[in-house]
Amino acid sequence: MKKVGTNPSLKPVTRPSSASLRAQRQILLYIEDEDENWNLARLRLGDRYDLVRAVHAGQACELLTRRGREFAAILMDIELSGSELVGVEFAALDIPVIFVSAHGDAAAQNPELGSARVIRKPIDFNALNIAIAQAHLERVMSRGPHRS
């Protein structure tokens, strides 16, 4: 008599290890000078994304030079205190930029931003997750089926 549910040709389903799941996570660069905003972002986004922080222009540029291809998106405070870096400068990169600003109305009216995504502070993390997903999809679609 054949046992139900046993087929020697079928291999058991194995769950991916936490290391392999972690390797599949998107990496976000968050350019933010305020510790409180950074800590909140880590708390709210850390279960879904790997976050890398830059607190000033030099650090952001160094990270982008060294690891730019790794980043799925850049989250950037539009007004970094004491920084000559303007987030608009990143628009030329092949990395989606999502501006995070306490001055959302002013940012939305800034012609240099064009159609860039702007998320107002305090951050609505549902809206931010949607913006990240949309940016990722637009990036993938713009590359076409032959590019990865």
Secondary structure, DSSP 8 states (H G I E B T S, - for coil): ---TT--TTS-------HHHHHHTS-EEEEE---HHHHHHHHHHHTTTSEEEEE-SHHHHHHHHHHHGGGEEEEEEES--TT----GGGGGGSSS-EEEEES-HHHHHT-GGGTT-EEEESS--HHHHHHHHHHHHHHHHHHH-TT--
